[in-house]
Amino acid sequence: MNFSLQYITRKNIRSLQPYSSARDEFTGEASVFLDANENPFNAPFNRYPDPRQLELKNQLCKLKKISTESIFLGNGSDEPIDLLFRAFCEPACDNVVAISPTYGMYRVAADINNISYHEVLLEEDFSLNARKILAATDVSTKMIFLCSPNNPTGNALEQTEIVTILQNFNGLVVLDEAYIDFCPEKSLLNNLDLYPNLVILQTLSKAWGLAGIRLGMAFASSEIISILNKIKYPYNINLLTQHKALEMLQTETTKNDWVETILEQREILATELAKLSMTIQLYPSDANFILVKTTAAKAIYNALVDRQIIVRDRSKVSLCGECLRITVGKAEENSLLIIALEEIGRFENLKI
Ligand SMILES: *Cc1c(COP(=O)(O)O)cnc(C)c1O
């Protein structure tokens, strides 16, 4: 491998002089703050939030056992995804490669940034073939997007295949681990030192139950992280989000209890779904949702909507014909879903 961060970083980003905020210029202890044109009333909301989110990063470091220089915090995972394009991909010139099917935001971010997006189909069982991914790259490929456990398929990707890609690609490998807490496979987070081209995305939106506060994380070498920090909006993580995240991160047990309950419910839901005549195939899940191939996805989706139950119709997605993606809910919610599906199976015409 011959990875050079300098080489893949856009020229304008390399030479960029970032905005320096009042809170950047002075970071010590003080009691009178007259530097940022804030209103002196309405504490604590009158103050700009910490642009470096140090307290929150310290807390995350303890939890994740990595250094603060290796963490970037964003307004959801969407922010680091967009910033990676802006830092490393020259519009109308560079391209990225991604597995398919996968999370839709990678393509949207590519389209917004005018970067061509090459999809490589997973195998029929949704497993990853490193050779096929590498074969789809060319000299202008700056990033490869992988997602494990993958959305919407639910499976974790083979770690040996991911490592083969990391070792044989000269651009960045972005590995989205949004569902890693639900997965028996280990995160690659502790292998950051081995792979200077690895960027791992995680989020508080799923296992931590905090989709509403918008906090996404990117983990990578300190060099990559400082480039993201250089181009982010100075105050990208607001005060309320920083406070709520800090509060929740104090107690990892709550998150772990939720994950345990959701995993139990996932097995019950899978067992019940398997009994339905409308189920053609259940795909094994390492996440908090189940992908299921049905006799008639659209008709079942609509019949569920009539009963005020919303699942995700993924039947238009490649390799996912007639598939619904079902998030694991609370026990009561999952029961209501199963009862509704049983009723739909009995009464509705489920022809495609
Ligand atoms: C839900 C999800 C996320 C989370 O995105 P946020 O912007 O952090 O809420 C990221 N990646 C994948 C694959 C997801 O399914």
Ligand as a Chemical Component Dictionary entry (heavy atoms), coordinates in Angstrom:
data_LIG
# 
_chem_comp.id                   LIG 
_chem_comp.type                 NON-POLYMER 
_chem_comp.pdbx_formal_charge   0 
_chem_comp.three_letter_code    LIG 
# 
loop_
_chem_comp_atom.comp_id 
_chem_comp_atom.atom_id 
_chem_comp_atom.alt_atom_id 
_chem_comp_atom.type_symbol 
_chem_comp_atom.charge 
_chem_comp_atom.model_Cartn_x 
_chem_comp_atom.model_Cartn_y 
_chem_comp_atom.model_Cartn_z 
_chem_comp_atom.pdbx_ordinal 
LIG C1 C1 C 0 -28.933 5.327  10.885 1  
LIG C2 C2 C 0 -27.630 5.293  10.186 2  
LIG C3 C3 C 0 -26.666 6.263  10.452 3  
LIG C4 C4 C 0 -26.928 7.343  11.448 4  
LIG O1 O1 O 0 -26.909 8.578  10.895 5  
LIG P1 P1 P 0 -26.985 9.856  11.866 6  
LIG O2 O2 O 0 -26.850 10.968 10.906 7  
LIG O3 O3 O 0 -25.815 9.728  12.798 8  
LIG O4 O4 O 0 -28.279 9.793  12.577 9  
LIG C5 C5 C 0 -25.452 6.187  9.827  10 
LIG N1 N1 N 0 -25.180 5.194  8.974  11 
LIG C6 C6 C 0 -26.080 4.231  8.703  12 
LIG C7 C7 C 0 -25.721 3.140  7.788  13 
LIG C8 C8 C 0 -27.332 4.268  9.280  14 
LIG O5 O5 O 0 -28.228 3.318  8.982  15 
# 
loop_
_chem_comp_bond.comp_id 
_chem_comp_bond.atom_id_1 
_chem_comp_bond.atom_id_2 
_chem_comp_bond.value_order 
_chem_comp_bond.pdbx_ordinal 
LIG C1 C2 SING 1  
LIG C2 C3 SING 2  
LIG C2 C8 DOUB 3  
LIG C3 C4 SING 4  
LIG C3 C5 DOUB 5  
LIG C4 O1 SING 6  
LIG O1 P1 SING 7  
LIG P1 O2 DOUB 8  
LIG P1 O3 SING 9  
LIG P1 O4 SING 10 
LIG C5 N1 SING 11 
LIG N1 C6 DOUB 12 
LIG C6 C7 SING 13 
LIG C6 C8 SING 14 
LIG C8 O5 SING 15 
# 
